[in-house]
Amino acid sequence: MRTARSRHVAVLLGSGEVLVAGGENREAGWLTEAELYDPATNAWRSTGAMTHTGGWMTPSATLLSTGKVLLADGSDTLELYDPASGTWAGKFVAERAGPALVALASGEVVLLPSDWGFFSVQRFQPTPETFRDEGPSPWIQERLSPTVTPLATGRFLVVGSLSDVTELVDPTTWRWTPTPPMSRPRQGHTATLLPSGRVLAVGGLWNQAPDDTADLYDPASGTWSPTTAPEGARAWHTATLLPSGQVLVVGGLTADFTSSASAWLYDPASGTWTATGALADKRARHTATLLASGQVLVVGGRDDDRALATAERYDPASGTWSPAGRLSAVRARHTATRLPSGEVVVLGGSDQATEVEVYDPAAGTWSPRGELLVPHEGHSVTPMPSGDLLVIGGDPLPRTVERYTPGAGTSTALPDAATPRTDHAAVLLPSGQVWVVGGFAQGFGGSMLYTP
């Protein structure tokens, strides 16, 4: 390139050339300069400069159906590049932090803000070039530790944090519909999709204390209704849908903020709860993973003031738990992901662990499999179509993103996230993109889109 830069954008144009714009230069600071790369001649040439510098935010850009390029950088002005004239035009909009630009099949582009305090969502229509402000989007406000549940309709149900209002989000149009509220706000809860299509929300924090209630969401009516709950208040527990259709709820923080060893089974047919075998160790902030056998692997967590390195295995046939070995490092606020092979890979967690450990259900053993590049705690892990695992954010480096390859046991650094976040949710969309929702780091997070 003619100008050294980082945190810039690169867009493939209809002509086959690549537009590189914006970014940061160590000596010059934030750049307005743009340049074009021609693959046919392997040469770079300058093109028109942008009308302003964004200042502090990594830009995002998308190719429009008209052949022009729309660029956003977190300021109150969008940039529109015209390849025919090689010039930029500034378009004033409401200021937003780290917006994600989402191109729809209709040709429209949705501008989703991605940071706390910037809640307005806008749409850009390429022909004619107009913006439409759709007002505040409640589903991105103050969503700490949210749950995002995919429904049979293709929409997502976003639940949790400081509001009792939940939302339905359609990823094909990026429109949201608030639902009637739950019985109370929830944070550190669980939301489980039942075979009937309903969603069971259990426990969580309410008024800064673990809660002892549960709600059911009915997608047919679009409403929530209170339902029975397991005995005792709980938050930061786990809920696992079993092959029988029952839901296994395990551990969590109790009303006095001590960890629990209790486990309960919910029967959706009768709406009743039954106590089942208790854990050997009390746990909260642990993981629970359904194995191919129908058993459930519970890993790590906190027993009051100490993190655990132990694992246990639940057998629904007998309703009992058995030891499942020890990890080499204690883990809490980690992730546990079942691979297509049936193995379970555990990433991150307490004690600044970078070691990756894999559980083999057939042998009942743990083994090391490489390391992450940096520690992650309160992060997200999303299985990608390639078989890799996308690791996003978490403490202590909430902008960090890396791609872990289970087969090789290696991890590759990816560009930092647009905004830092921890205790967020991340889901794979049908488009192959990853939608990141909520979380906290320097304020409550909005949403981001990661494109492989």
C-alpha positions in Angstrom: 0.0 0.0 0.0 1.0 3.6 -0.4 0.2 4.4 3.3 0.8 2.1 6.2 -2.4 1.7 8.2 -4.2 -0.6 10.7 -7.8 -0.8 11.8 -8.9 0.1 8.3 -11.6 -1.4 5.9 -11.1 -3.2 2.6 -14.1 -3.7 0.2 -14.1 -5.6 -3.1 -15.7 -3.4 -5.7 -17.8 -4.4 -8.7 -14.8 -3.6 -11.0 -12.7 -6.2 -9.2 -10.5 -3.6 -7.5 -10.2 -3.4 -3.7 -11.0 -0.2 -1.9 -8.9 0.4 1.3 -9.9 3.3 3.4 -9.4 4.9 6.8 -7.6 3.4 9.7 -4.8 4.5 11.8 -1.1 5.3 11.0 1.5 5.4 13.8 2.9 8.8 12.8 -0.1 10.5 11.1 -2.9 9.2 13.4 -6.3 8.6 12.0 -6.4 8.7 8.2 -8.7 10.2 5.6 -6.7 8.7 2.7 -8.1 5.9 0.6 -6.5 3.8 -2.1 -7.4 1.2 -4.7 -5.6 -2.2 -5.4 -5.9 -3.6 -8.9 -5.3 -7.4 -8.9 -4.8 -7.5 -12.6 -1.7 -5.2 -12.5 -0.8 -5.9 -8.8 -0.6 -2.2 -8.4 -1.9 0.4 -5.9 -3.2 3.9 -6.8 -4.7 6.8 -4.7 -8.3 7.7 -4.9 -10.3 10.5 -3.3 -9.9 11.2 0.5 -12.8 10.8 2.9 -14.4 14.0 4.2 -13.4 13.4 7.8 -11.7 11.1 10.2 -13.7 8.9 12.6 -11.2 9.4 15.4 -11.4 6.5 17.9 -13.4 3.7 16.3 -12.5 0.9 13.8 -14.7 1.6 10.7 -17.0 -0.9 9.0 -18.1 -0.7 5.4 -20.4 -2.5 2.9 -20.8 -2.6 -0.9 -24.2 -1.3 -1.9 -26.4 -2.6 -4.7 -25.6 0.6 -6.7 -21.9 -0.2 -6.6 -21.1 2.5 -4.1 -19.6 1.9 -0.7 -21.1 2.9 2.6 -18.6 3.4 5.5 -19.3 4.1 9.2 -16.7 4.9 11.8 -18.6 5.7 15.0 -18.9 9.5 14.4 -22.0 11.4 13.4 -21.1 11.2 9.7 -21.3 8.3 7.3 -19.1 8.3 4.2 -20.4 7.3 0.7 -17.8 6.4 -1.9 -18.6 6.5 -5.6 -16.2 4.4 -7.7 -17.2 6.2 -10.9 -15.9 9.5 -9.7 -13.5 8.4 -7.1 -15.0 10.8 -4.5 -16.6 10.6 -1.1 -19.7 12.3 0.3 -20.4 12.8 4.0 -23.9 11.9 5.2 -24.9 13.2 8.6 -26.5 10.7 11.0 -27.0 10.4 14.8 -23.7 9.6 16.5 -23.2 5.9 17.3 -20.4 3.8 18.6 -18.9 1.0 16.5 -21.9 0.4 14.3 -22.3 -2.8 12.5 -23.5 -2.4 8.8 -25.8 -5.2 7.8 -26.7 -5.5 4.1 -30.2 -7.0 3.6 -31.4 -8.9 0.5 -33.7 -5.9 -0.2 -30.6 -3.7 -0.8 -31.2 -1.8 2.4 -28.4 -1.4 5.0 -29.2 -1.5 8.7 -26.9 0.4 11.0 -26.8 -1.4 14.4 -25.0 0.5 17.2 -22.7 -1.7 19.3 -21.9 0.2 22.5 -23.7 1.4 25.6 -25.4 4.8 25.3 -26.0 4.5 21.5 -29.4 2.8 21.0 -30.8 4.3 17.8 -31.1 2.0 14.8 -31.2 3.5 11.3 -31.8 2.1 7.8 -30.1 3.3 4.6 -31.9 3.1 1.3 -29.5 3.1 -1.7 -32.1 4.3 -4.2 -32.8 7.1 -3.4 -30.0 7.7 -0.9 -32.0 8.3 2.2 -31.8 7.4 5.9 -34.6 6.4 8.2 -34.3 6.5 12.0 -36.3 3.7 13.6 -35.7 5.1 17.1 -34.4 3.3 20.2 -34.0 -0.5 20.1 -34.8 -1.8 23.6 -33.2 -5.2 23.1 -29.6 -3.7 23.0 -30.0 -1.7 26.2 -28.3 -2.9 29.4 -28.1 -6.6 28.4 -25.6 -8.1 30.8 -25.4 -11.9 30.6 -28.4 -12.2 28.2 -29.7 -15.4 26.7 -30.4 -15.6 23.0 -32.7 -18.5 22.1 -33.4 -19.5 18.5 -37.1 -20.2 17.8 -38.7 -22.4 15.1 -39.7 -19.2 13.3 -36.1 -18.3 12.6 -36.3 -15.4 15.0 -34.3 -15.0 18.3 -35.7 -14.5 21.7 -33.5 -12.1 23.7 -34.0 -12.3 27.5 -32.4 -10.9 30.5 -30.5 -8.2 32.5 -32.0 -5.1 34.1 -35.3 -5.2 32.3 -38.3 -7.5 32.4 -38.9 -6.7 28.7 -37.8 -9.3 26.2 -37.6 -9.0 22.4 -37.9 -11.0 19.3 -35.2 -10.3 16.7 -35.5 -11.2 13.0 -32.0 -11.6 11.5 -33.3 -11.4 8.0 -34.6 -7.8 8.4 -33.0 -6.9 11.8 -36.4 -5.8 13.1 -37.3 -6.4 16.7 -40.6 -6.8 18.5 -40.9 -6.3 22.2 -42.9 -9.0 23.9 -45.1 -8.5 27.0 -42.8 -8.6 30.0 -41.8 -11.5 32.1 -42.9 -11.7 35.8 -39.6 -10.0 36.7 -36.2 -9.0 35.3 -33.6 -11.8 35.2 -29.8 -11.8 35.0 -27.7 -15.0 35.4 -30.8 -17.0 34.5 -31.2 -19.8 32.0 -33.6 -20.0 29.0 -34.3 -23.4 27.5 -36.1 -24.1 24.3 -38.6 -27.0 25.0 -39.7 -29.6 22.4 -43.1 -27.8 22.2 -41.4 -24.6 21.0 -41.9 -22.8 24.3 -39.0 -21.3 26.3 -38.5 -22.0 30.0 -36.7 -19.1 31.9 -35.5 -20.1 35.4 -34.1 -18.1 38.2 -31.4 -15.4 37.9 -30.8 -12.2 39.8 -33.6 -9.9 40.7 -33.2 -6.9 43.0 -29.6 -8.0 43.3 -30.4 -11.4 44.8 -31.0 -14.9 43.4 -34.7 -15.5 42.5 -36.9 -18.5 43.0 -39.4 -18.1 40.1 -39.7 -19.3 36.5 -41.6 -18.1 33.4 -42.7 -19.8 30.2 -42.8 -18.0 26.8 -45.4 -19.2 24.3 -44.4 -18.2 20.7 -48.0 -18.9 19.5 -49.4 -16.1 21.7 -46.2 -14.1 22.1 -46.7 -13.9 25.8 -44.9 -15.0 29.1 -46.7 -16.7 32.0 -45.4 -17.7 35.4 -44.8 -21.4 35.9 -43.6 -23.6 38.8 -39.9 -23.3 39.7 -37.4 -25.6 41.4 -37.2 -25.4 45.2 -35.0 -22.5 46.3 -33.6 -19.3 44.7 -30.8 -19.7 42.2 -28.7 -17.8 39.8 -25.6 -18.7 37.6 -26.9 -22.3 37.4 -27.2 -24.4 34.3 -30.2 -25.9 32.5 -29.9 -28.8 30.0 -32.6 -30.2 27.8 -32.4 -34.0 28.0 -33.4 -36.5 25.3 -36.5 -37.3 27.3 -37.7 -33.8 26.9 -37.1 -33.0 30.6 -34.9 -30.1 31.7 -32.0 -30.7 34.2 -31.3 -27.7 36.4 -28.0 -27.9 38.3 -26.4 -25.9 41.1 -26.1 -22.1 41.2 -26.0 -19.4 43.8 -28.7 -19.6 46.5 -30.5 -16.8 48.4 -27.6 -16.4 50.8 -25.1 -16.3 47.9 -23.6 -19.7 48.7 -23.2 -22.3 46.0 -25.7 -25.2 45.7 -25.2 -29.0 45.0 -28.9 -29.6 44.2 -30.3 -30.8 40.9 -33.9 -30.7 39.7 -35.8 -32.2 36.8 -38.6 -30.2 35.0 -41.3 -32.2 33.2 -42.9 -29.9 30.5 -45.9 -32.2 30.1 -47.0 -31.8 33.7 -45.2 -28.6 34.6 -43.7 -30.1 37.7 -40.3 -30.3 39.3 -38.7 -33.4 40.9 -35.5 -33.4 42.9 -32.8 -35.7 41.5 -29.4 -36.8 42.7 -27.2 -34.1 44.2 -23.7 -33.2 43.1 -20.6 -34.2 45.1 -19.4 -30.6 44.9 -21.4 -27.4 45.3 -21.1 -25.3 42.1 -22.1 -22.0 40.5 -20.7 -20.5 37.3 -20.0 -24.0 36.0 -20.9 -25.6 32.6 -23.2 -28.5 31.8 -22.8 -30.2 28.4 -25.1 -32.9 27.0 -23.1 -35.9 25.8 -24.0 -38.1 22.8 -24.9 -40.8 25.3 -27.6 -38.6 26.8 -25.6 -38.1 30.0 -24.6 -34.6 31.2 -21.0 -33.5 31.9 -20.7 -30.8 34.6 -17.3 -29.0 34.7 -15.7 -26.6 37.2 -17.5 -23.7 38.7 -17.2 -22.0 42.1 -17.8 -23.7 45.5 -18.5 -20.5 47.4 -15.1 -18.7 47.4 -13.0 -21.3 45.5 -12.9 -22.3 41.9 -13.1 -26.0 41.1 -11.0 -28.4 38.9 -13.4 -31.3 39.3 -16.0 -32.7 36.9 -19.1 -34.9 37.4 -21.3 -36.9 35.1 -25.1 -37.3 35.4 -26.9 -40.4 34.3 -30.6 -39.7 33.7 -31.4 -43.4 33.8 -30.3 -43.7 37.4 -30.6 -40.1 38.5 -27.1 -40.2 40.0 -23.8 -38.5 39.5 -20.3 -40.0 39.2 -16.8 -38.5 39.2 -15.5 -37.5 35.7 -11.9 -36.8 36.6 -10.0 -33.6 37.3 -8.8 -30.8 35.0 -5.3 -29.5 35.3 -6.5 -26.0 36.1 -9.5 -24.7 38.1 -12.3 -23.3 35.9 -15.2 -20.9 36.4 -16.8 -18.6 33.9 -15.3 -20.9 31.3 -16.9 -22.6 28.3 -17.4 -26.3 27.4 -18.3 -27.2 23.8 -19.2 -30.6 22.5 -17.4 -31.4 19.2 -18.7 -33.5 16.3 -16.4 -36.3 17.6 -18.3 -36.4 20.9 -15.4 -34.9 22.8 -15.9 -31.9 25.0 -13.4 -29.0 24.7 -13.0 -26.7 27.7 -11.6 -23.2 27.1 -10.7 -20.3 29.5 -12.0 -19.6 32.9 -10.6 -18.6 36.3 -6.9 -18.6 37.2 -6.0 -17.0 33.9 -6.0 -20.4 32.3 -4.9 -20.6 28.7 -4.5 -24.4 28.6 -7.1 -26.1 26.5 -8.4 -29.4 27.9 -10.5 -32.1 26.2 -12.7 -34.7 27.8 -13.2 -38.1 26.0 -16.5 -39.5 27.2 -15.7 -43.0 25.9 -12.5 -43.2 28.0 -13.6 -40.9 30.7 -10.3 -39.0 30.6 -9.0 -35.5 30.2 -6.1 -34.5 28.0 -4.4 -31.2 27.0 -4.8 -29.9 23.5 -2.8 -26.7 23.0 -3.3 -23.3 24.4 -5.2 -20.1 23.7 -3.2 -17.0 22.9 -4.5 -15.1 25.9 -6.6 -15.8 29.0 -10.4 -15.6 28.6 -13.0 -15.5 31.4 -16.7 -14.7 30.8 -16.1 -15.0 27.1 -18.2 -16.7 24.4 -17.4 -19.7 22.1 -19.2 -20.3 18.9 -18.7 -23.4 16.8 -18.2 -22.4 13.1 -19.2 -24.4 10.0 -15.4 -25.0 9.4 -15.2 -26.9 12.7 -13.2 -24.1 14.3 -14.3 -22.4 17.5 -14.6 -18.6 17.6 -13.5 -17.2 21.0 -14.7 -13.6 21.7 -13.9 -11.3 24.5 -14.0 -11.9 28.3 -11.7 -10.7 31.0 -9.0 -9.5 31.2 -8.7 -8.5 27.5 -12.4 -8.0 26.4 -11.5 -7.0 22.8 -9.6 -10.1 22.0 -10.8 -12.5 19.4 -9.2 -15.8 18.4 -10.0 -18.9 16.3 -9.2 -22.2 18.0 -8.9 -25.3 15.7 -9.7 -28.4 17.8 -8.1 -31.0 15.5 -4.7 -29.3 15.5 -4.9 -27.8 19.0 -3.9 -24.4 17.7 -5.2 -20.9 18.0 -5.0 -18.0 15.6 -5.4 -14.3 16.4 -8.2 -12.4 14.7 -8.8 -8.6 14.5 -10.0 -7.2 17.8 -13.8 -6.7 18.4 -15.2 -3.3 17.6 -16.1 -2.8 21.2 -14.9 -4.7 24.3 -17.3 -7.0 26.1 -17.6 -9.8 28.7 -20.6 -11.9 29.9 -22.3 -11.5 26.5 -24.1 -14.0 24.2 -23.0 -15.1 20.7 -25.0 -17.1 18.2 -24.2 -18.4 14.7 -26.6 -17.0 12.0 -27.7 -18.9 8.9 -25.6 -16.4 6.9 -22.4 -17.8 8.6 -22.0 -14.6 10.6 -21.8 -14.5 14.4 -24.1 -12.1 16.2 -22.8 -10.9 19.6 -25.3 -9.4 22.0 -25.0 -7.5 25.2 -22.3 -8.0 27.8 -20.3 -5.5 29.8 -17.0 -3.6 29.4 -16.8 0.1 29.8 -20.6 0.1 29.9 -23.2 -2.2 28.7 -22.6 -3.6 25.2 -25.0 -3.4 22.3 -24.5 -5.8 19.4 -21.8 -6.7 16.9 -21.6 -8.9 13.8 -18.5 -11.0 13.0 -18.1 -12.0 9.4 -15.6 -14.9 8.8 
